[in-house]
Amino acid sequence: MGILLGISSLSTASTSVHLLGFVETLCAGEPNCFELRVEKEYVAVAAKRIIVRFDRSTKIYDPENYELTLQQSNIIEGSHLRLLLNPDPGGTEHEYHALFIWIGD
């Protein structure tokens, strides 16, 4: 959790959202995109299901906190994730861009 606090100060904390959840489904025809089922403790911050997109600018970490590339990330349906997100500027209120993703956290 200490890492998260340090990282959130690097981002625009006023618009960033910290969530935990499970990958419900992958976006059809869109790589690096999934629908996240938000854990009930976080639904006051975001909807129960949101769309998350990520790209090369997203920092992705495995359970041992090693940084992964997009190809190594292997985010699949059912993956449990901790995320730091910003609202997607071109999307709806339920669409986000991942700044950081911790897999299996």
N, C-alpha and C positions, 0 to 999 in steps of 0.2 A: 504494500500500500504506500510506502514511503516513496517508491519510484513514481507512482502515479501522481502524488502531490507535486513532486519536482517537475514532472513533465507537463502537468496542467498549467503550471506557471509560465511555461514556454509558449503555450498556445493562447488564443484569445479566450481567456477564461469566462468572459461574460456570455459567450455564445456556445462554448463547448459543453457537451453532455457526456457524462460517464454512465455507462450501462453494462449490465450483465445479461446474457441471454443465450438462446440456442438457435442455430441456423435451421429455420423451418424448411425453406426450399431455396434452390439456386434460381436466379433469374433466367428465364428461357431466352436463349439467343444473345445474352449479354454476359461476357466474361467479367469476373471480378465484381460480381453483384449478387446479393442474396437478400432474402426476407428473414429478418430476425424476430423471433418470439421473445419479447422482453420479459425478464423475470418479474414476478408480481411486485417485488419491493421497489421496482423502478418505474412502474406504470404512471406514477404521478409526474414523472419527468418526460416521458414519451408514451406514445400509443402502445398498445399490446403487441402490435406487429408493425415493423418499420422496414423500409428498403434501405440497405446499406451498400454503398459503392466504395471501392478502394482501388488504388493505382500505385505506381512506382513511388509516389510521395508518401504513401502510408508506411509506417514502421510496423512490422509484423514480428511477433516473438513467440517462441515455443514455450512449453511448460517450464523449462529450465531457464528461461529468459534469454535464450540465444536468438539473435536477430536472423530472420529468414528472408529470402527473396520471394517474389510473387510465385515463382515456379515451385519453391519448396513449401509454401504455406499449406497446401492441401486442405483448404477449407471445404468441408463437405456437409451435406445435410446431417443434422444431429450434433455438429461441433458446438462445444460450449465455449463462449467467448466473453472476454472483458474488452470493452471498447471505449475509446475517447473519440467523440464524433463532433462534427460541425454540421449544422443544417446545410443541405445541398442548395446553393444559391439559385439554381435554375429549376429546382424541384418543388414538390408539394411539401406540406408541413410534415409528412411522414417519410421524407427522403433525406438521407444523411450521407456525408462523405467521412470515411474513417481516417482519422489522424494516426491512431495507434490501435493495434489489435493484439491481444494476448490470447493465444489458443490454449484451451484446456485449463483455464484459470478458474 
